[in-house]
């Protein structure tokens, strides 16, 4: 497409940025890192819950 400069959009706020960047500012980078940490913690929590459920399901068979 003629006339369009190659660019990406900030994954946090949507502003146009350089193609090699992911976020537009330090503030957006902090928001992104905080969200990634929250998602990682949630995944660890869900994995622990899954393991506990499996343990409780197998517990009656193990105790015999």
N, C-alpha and C positions, 0 to 999 in steps of 0.2 A: 504494500500500500504506500503510495507516494505521500510524503508530507508528515508521516508519523514517525517520531523519534523512538528508537528502541528503549523500552522502559519496563519496569515492573511496578507493582503496587505494594505498599507497606501492608504486611499481614495483620497489623493491629488496627491502623486507622484508615488505610486505603489510599493514602496520598501517593502520587507518582514519584518513583525513585529510580536511581540508576539500576541497570540490569543485574549488576553483581552484588547488590545489597538486598537485605531481607526486611529491614526496618528503616524508618526515616530519621529517628532520633534516639537519644539515650533513654528518654522517657518511655518510648514504645518498646525499646529493648528490655527495660525493666519489667514492663507489663507482660511481654512475651515470656521472659524467664520465669516470672511468678506463675503464669498459667501452665507452663511446662512442668514446673515443680509440683503444682497442684495435681495435674494429670498423672504424673509419675507416682505420687503418693496414693492416689486413688487406685491405680493399677496394682500397687503393692498390697493395699488393703483388700482388694477383691481377690487377689491370689491367696492371701492368708485365710480369708473366709472360705474359699474353695477347699483349701487343704484341711481346714477344720471340719467342714461338712463331710469330706471324704473319710476323715479319721472317725468321726462319729458314726458314719454308716458302717464302717468295717469293724468297729469296736465290739459289737456283739459276736461276730465271727471269730475274732482273735481271742476273746476271753474263754471260749469253750475248750 
